[in-house]
């Protein structure tokens, strides 16, 4: 039985059923299809995982679903490839995906476009599975573009609001920039290697004789693609705006799965990056910059979802740092723990927003711990996990990243570690600030809102509990060791081994310092924070405006492009050249016809005269020319 | 001047009279008759040439032209009739509503 194909096809079936029949067959049908098929896909993925494990775990499952095209002796197959890395990704995508589908049945209960929502969500899962299971980069690229489409559709889900529709467009267009790099990398690989199958690409680069192409060039081109999808500097601007979509969508697409596609791509093609130290350095630097930049912005954000969005950017930056220093398995480890705690945080935020009837500003929250206890406890667990408090999941993965950033023989340096540690401090600070301002400080809600606060129904709170448990215990699974034969780990520089323990202790201290700082400043409410903001006004303004990146892009990219389009392409090209020449031709024909019509005098005799004159002219001409 | 040359001159004369008639007269019926005259001038020259070169195909062509001319006039006369019924006149100047 073609299990892998089944995994991919199930959500597609869900999309078709919900998209075509959903609005007619009602909500129970939509919920059953929308949640049932992803859960079935998850079960199939578990079965595949057991099959791989049963055969020792070394041998991947490979399935050719369809022969797409054949040119001469080269053929493009839609083939699926299931090794341990794909297994981890598939289980995250289908598992967390299913949980979020279930949560959505509560969150979107009263939305008029319920069926459309689930259809899009299933479509997203389909493309995401295509992305992680595809053996060929081509299939992966189809999934890559597809998740971009699904993301666009879901960000702009409430498209009646022009601001939300614009956020969708921004995400789509920013991603195009990255996709251009991805495509160029694809062409380059195909041109030199003649194959796009990822396992063959890796083995070609790991062979004793290197292929005749610069690994760094290929690596950087593909990383540009990863940058777009995973929202790294300078293509990060779309992710905070993407929070315009429904909150479960932010949890699934813009935190747990889709934005990690770039991490997956780089990890999957580690064969290239092992031979591309320059590209790896670029990745590490971009990752560290993004981690630091986003964490500093998150410190001053006041929208609960924006804080989490910048936190996602920052955590993705961590993953890229790990990739850049050659610790591929560690990056996937953080991806895996991040999927749990960030999904839990976003869904918890959704639960808060749901309870408060749409309020997202943390300055107007507070004191929710007693009112919605389940949400509070799960949110607190996930917060502690992301802040790196032991023994929760985030502690293990973040600590490993910091360790490799410090010690890796391929690109590790104390500077990277220092940036990572400062980021960890800020992460801990802004997450506990969020926790305190939302749940623990005295209430700042209006009477009206406070009166309506209610705990979410079981289909939402249950999901929160499951994710909180996973965020708590997820770190005990040693993903890097588990993946070692797929994703080789960087070696630590020899004499650094004895630093491991002090660094570990240090990162715990960092996390606790962040916690203490947050309590000190925000433990009683907003007042102290405002005093600080007033003292460091310039810095505060810089951070609140996200370093003015959007404004810079507008001035440097949007304005010149708009000017060129408006004045040159529209004014000169379209209006003057194209319209002008067409209108000119039409006017010429009209005027010529006006002149010619004077020949039609209405006098038959004149016509005869003309005919005779013409005939005589013809005769004379023929006579003259023999 | 031999006989065939004379006949050719007669044909040319008929054609010229018809042509002038078409060009200067305004009565639609007279114009039609003049057109027949031109046709007859052409037919006469055709017969003359066919006699002179002793080929039969010219004579055959003449019969064909008779048939076609009969058919043509059978359509032209009713058109003129209908026109005159509409405007009560045969003057072609009255029918110039399509002029530019």
Interface residues (C-beta under 8 A of the other chain):
Chain A: X596 X597 X598 X599 X600 X601 X602 X603 X604 X605 X608 X609 X612
Chain B: X19 X22 X23 X24 X26 X31 X92 X93 X96 X97 X98 X99 X100
